[in-house]
Amino acid sequence: MTKLSVNINKIATIRNARGGNTPNVLQAAIDIENFGAEGITVHPRPDERHITREDAYKLGDTVRTEYNIEGFPSEDFMQMVLDILPTQVTLVPDGPDVITSDAGWDCIHQKDYLSPIIKRFKDKGIRVSVFLDPVVAQVDAALACGADRIELYTESYASKYATNKAEAISPYKVAAQRATELGLGINAGHDLSLENLEYFTTEIPDTLEVSIGHALISDALYYGLSNAVGMYKSKLRK
């Protein structure tokens, strides 16, 4: 069964809007794990507009399932990850002024840049995933860079799902098949929701992990956090 990793950035956003420690990010991570999620994801950014460096370090001592830290591999980010030693680091090509992830890596042209970064993490026993558009050539290049997994950037799938879900999933199936042939693990994330999640993982059953934050936390406002986690997990049961 595909694992659910919950991105808790939005919980930190609410906390930061008021100051103080409500809602409590660490307690939320503990609760989300207790509600059945198999992982916790954070994406700390340089301006600390949601998850802070302090959060990232404290979560390293709190998370008991899989801890996934996403981010652009600046030297500060890399040192933080190497200090914490999470289960997985997901490398994304976001600049400091990007609101949310909006593209995958060009692993073909950035191989010389990415390869030593990936090796640096892997040498410390950290699994490395690279954020990728569903392009077969980029899957091949991700392997050449040394990645353990790819995270398929699913914004395009989500935006087209309502009008033609078969067409929306098609490039992802091709990319995922290639990843499986190469022995790369498959993660997925961005704009996955209760509406489109089940179809994605049914059509791509080799998906090992989905990382979901915005939609799940938004749904939790209506259904409660425990119920929201359970509802998303129900979409992943085959």
C-alpha positions in Angstrom: 0.0 0.0 0.0 1.2 3.5 -0.8 2.4 5.3 2.3 0.9 8.7 3.3 3.4 11.4 4.4 1.6 14.5 5.7 3.2 17.8 5.0 2.7 20.0 8.1 3.8 23.3 6.7 0.3 24.7 6.8 0.0 24.0 10.5 3.1 26.1 11.1 1.6 28.8 8.9 -1.4 29.1 11.2 0.9 29.2 14.2 3.1 31.9 12.7 0.2 34.1 11.8 -0.5 34.7 15.5 2.8 34.0 17.2 3.2 31.7 20.2 2.9 27.9 19.9 -0.7 27.3 18.9 -1.3 25.1 17.0 1.7 23.1 18.3 3.6 21.7 15.3 5.4 19.0 17.3 2.2 17.7 18.9 0.4 17.8 15.5 3.2 15.6 14.0 2.8 13.1 16.9 -1.0 13.1 16.5 -0.9 12.7 12.7 1.4 9.6 13.2 -1.0 8.3 15.8 -3.9 8.8 13.4 -2.2 6.4 11.0 0.1 8.5 8.7 3.3 6.7 7.8 5.4 9.8 7.5 5.8 13.5 8.2 7.1 16.0 5.6 8.3 19.5 6.0 9.6 22.0 3.6 11.5 24.7 5.5 12.2 27.9 3.4 14.9 30.6 4.1 12.3 33.2 5.3 10.8 30.6 7.8 7.3 31.7 6.8 6.0 28.3 8.0 8.3 25.6 9.2 11.4 27.1 10.9 14.8 25.6 11.3 14.1 25.1 15.0 10.9 23.1 14.0 13.0 21.0 11.6 15.5 20.1 14.2 12.9 19.4 17.0 10.9 17.2 14.6 14.0 15.1 14.1 13.7 14.1 17.7 9.9 13.7 17.6 9.0 11.9 14.4 8.8 8.1 14.8 7.7 7.2 11.3 9.5 8.4 8.2 10.8 12.0 8.3 11.0 13.7 4.9 12.6 17.1 4.6 12.1 18.9 1.3 14.0 21.9 0.0 16.4 23.6 -2.3 19.9 22.3 -1.6 21.6 25.5 -0.4 24.6 25.0 1.8 22.5 26.0 4.9 19.8 23.5 3.9 22.2 20.7 3.3 24.0 21.2 6.6 20.7 21.2 8.5 19.7 17.9 6.8 23.1 16.4 7.6 22.7 17.4 11.2 19.2 15.9 11.5 19.7 12.8 9.4 16.0 12.3 8.4 14.8 9.2 6.6 14.6 11.0 3.3 15.6 14.3 1.7 13.6 15.5 -1.3 15.4 18.0 -3.4 13.3 20.6 -5.1 14.5 23.4 -7.5 12.7 26.2 -5.7 14.3 29.6 -5.4 13.9 31.6 -2.1 11.1 33.7 -3.6 8.9 30.8 -4.8 5.5 30.5 -3.0 5.2 26.8 -3.7 7.0 24.2 -5.8 6.3 24.8 -9.5 8.6 22.7 -11.5 10.8 19.6 -11.4 14.6 19.4 -11.8 16.3 19.4 -15.2 18.5 16.5 -14.2 20.0 16.3 -17.7 21.6 19.7 -17.6 22.1 19.9 -13.9 23.8 16.5 -13.4 27.1 18.0 -12.5 25.4 20.1 -9.9 23.1 17.5 -8.4 25.4 14.4 -8.4 27.8 15.5 -5.6 24.9 16.9 -3.5 23.1 13.5 -3.8 26.2 11.6 -2.9 26.8 13.8 0.1 23.4 12.8 1.5 23.6 9.2 0.5 27.1 8.8 2.2 25.3 9.7 5.5 22.6 7.0 4.9 19.8 9.5 3.9 17.5 8.3 1.1 17.4 10.9 -1.7 14.4 11.8 -3.8 14.4 14.4 -6.6 11.3 16.4 -7.6 10.6 15.6 -11.2 8.3 16.4 -14.1 6.8 13.2 -15.8 9.4 13.1 -18.5 11.2 9.8 -19.3 14.5 11.4 -20.2 14.5 13.2 -16.8 13.8 9.9 -15.1 16.9 8.4 -16.8 18.9 11.5 -15.8 17.7 11.2 -12.2 19.2 7.7 -12.0 22.4 9.0 -13.5 22.6 11.7 -10.8 22.4 8.9 -8.2 18.9 9.5 -6.8 17.2 6.7 -4.9 13.7 7.9 -5.8 11.8 10.4 -7.9 8.9 12.5 -6.6 6.5 13.1 -9.5 5.3 16.6 -9.6 1.6 16.2 -9.9 0.3 19.7 -10.4 -0.4 19.0 -14.1 -2.2 15.8 -13.3 -4.4 17.6 -10.7 -5.3 20.5 -12.9 -6.4 18.2 -15.8 -8.0 15.5 -13.7 -11.5 16.9 -13.8 -11.7 17.3 -17.6 -9.9 14.2 -18.7 -8.3 12.0 -16.1 -7.0 9.4 -18.5 -5.1 12.0 -20.4 -4.0 13.6 -17.2 -2.4 10.4 -15.9 -0.9 9.2 -19.1 2.6 10.9 -18.9 2.9 9.9 -15.3 2.2 6.2 -16.1 4.9 6.3 -18.8 7.4 8.0 -16.4 6.6 5.7 -13.6 7.0 2.6 -15.8 10.5 3.8 -16.7 11.4 4.5 -13.1 10.3 1.0 -12.1 12.4 -0.5 -15.0 15.4 1.4 -13.7 14.8 0.4 -10.1 14.0 3.9 -8.9 11.4 4.3 -6.2 8.3 6.5 -7.0 6.9 9.2 -4.8 4.3 11.8 -5.8 3.1 15.1 -4.5 1.6 18.5 -5.2 -2.2 19.2 -5.4 -3.2 15.6 -4.7 -6.5 15.5 -3.0 -9.4 13.3 -1.9 -10.8 13.8 -5.4 -7.8 12.6 -7.4 -5.6 10.6 -5.1 -7.2 7.1 -5.5 -7.1 7.2 -9.3 -3.5 8.2 -9.3 -2.3 5.4 -7.1 -4.6 2.8 -8.7 -3.2 3.7 -12.2 0.4 3.8 -10.8 0.3 1.1 -8.2 4.1 1.2 -7.7 3.8 4.6 -6.0 5.6 4.1 -2.7 4.7 7.4 -1.0 2.5 10.4 -1.5 3.3 13.7 0.3 0.1 15.7 0.9 -0.2 19.0 2.9 -2.4 21.8 1.7 -5.4 19.7 0.7 -5.3 17.5 3.7 -4.9 20.3 6.2 -7.7 22.2 4.5 -10.0 19.2 4.7 -9.1 18.9 8.4 -10.7 22.2 9.0 -14.0 20.6 8.1 -13.6 17.0 9.1 -11.0 17.2 11.9 -7.4 16.1 11.6 -8.0 12.5 12.7 -10.8 12.0 10.2 -8.9 13.7 7.4 -5.9 11.4 7.8 -8.2 8.4 7.8 -10.0 9.6 4.7 -6.8 10.0 2.8 -5.5 6.6 3.9 -8.8 5.1 2.7 -8.0 6.3 -0.8 -4.7 4.5 -0.7 -6.1 1.1 0.3 -6.2 -1.4 -2.5 
